[in-house]
Amino acid sequence: MSARSADYRSAIDELDAEMTWAFAAIPSERRALVTNHHVFGYLADRFDFEVVGAVIPGGTTLAAPSASDLADLVAAVERTGVPAIFAESSSPDRLVRALAEEADIHVEVVELFTESLTDAEGGAPDYLTMMRINTERIFTGLSR
């Protein structure tokens, strides 16, 4: 393994430790995710979150939720009391904002970076930064 590879592996291990620490501080009753669509399944499995639901059902952003799907998700948001719904920076958040407004509780819409990085001036210029920003936003959104 080259020195650069070893350094990057060390940085990934450090990131994992930071994420583990941050997410462990979220109370268990708040460890619930609602997102645009199911892109955080691996994160949920790795860090013991419950995926309450997704605004867009299925594995594609081309799917359209039915009125019944959205009503079920609003009920799940109200039942679990999730304080934040996570919208992806790469997808329009129109439906997420409508869902948040429909819920009979205050729900904040928080943007996360997914599917692609930003330019150097953006919030996610590289993988490590993207994951740190997302971790901070998930922690803050669920800890309120």
Buried (B, 14 or more C-beta within 10 A) or exposed (E): EEEEEEEBEEEEEEBEEBBBEBBEEBEEEBBBBBBBBBBBBEBBEEBEBEBBBBBBBEEEBEEEBEEEBBEBBBEBBBEBEBBBBBBBBBBEBEBBBEBBEBBEEEBEBBBBBBEEBBEEEBBBEEBBBBBBBBBEBBBBBBEE
